[in-house]
Every structure is written in C-alpha cells, then in structure tokens.
Amino acid sequence: MLELALLFFVIAIIAGALGAGGVAGMSMSIAKWLVLIFLVLAIISLLL
C-alpha cells in the first residue's frame, strides 16, 4: 500500500511540473488517503 502511495505522489509531482493541476491534485489526494490507511493498518498490526 505504501508503494501505491509513493507511485501516486510521483505522478502528482510529474503532473504538477507539466502543468496538469487537476491530475496533480487528484493524485496527491489519493496518495494522502493511501498513506493514512497504511498508517492505521500499521498501528493496528503493531497493537495486535
């Protein structure tokens, strides 16, 4: 899941550099949610 978040982050950076603001914003939003899900699952797995 963390790999997908990094992939969307890289897509957002590339799209932002090329001037595609909508694609960059959407990719950054997806990356943010994937990182949050990863952190929640990591904390749950450490506690159990």
Secondary structure as the mmCIF struct_conf table of DSSP 4:
data_model
#
loop_
_struct_conf.conf_type_id
_struct_conf.id
_struct_conf.beg_label_comp_id
_struct_conf.beg_label_asym_id
_struct_conf.beg_label_seq_id
_struct_conf.end_label_comp_id
_struct_conf.end_label_asym_id
_struct_conf.end_label_seq_id
HELX_RH_AL_P HELX_RH_AL_P1 LEU A 2 LEU A 18
TURN_TY1_P TURN_TY1_P1 GLY A 19 GLY A 19
HELX_RH_AL_P HELX_RH_AL_P2 GLY A 21 LEU A 47
#
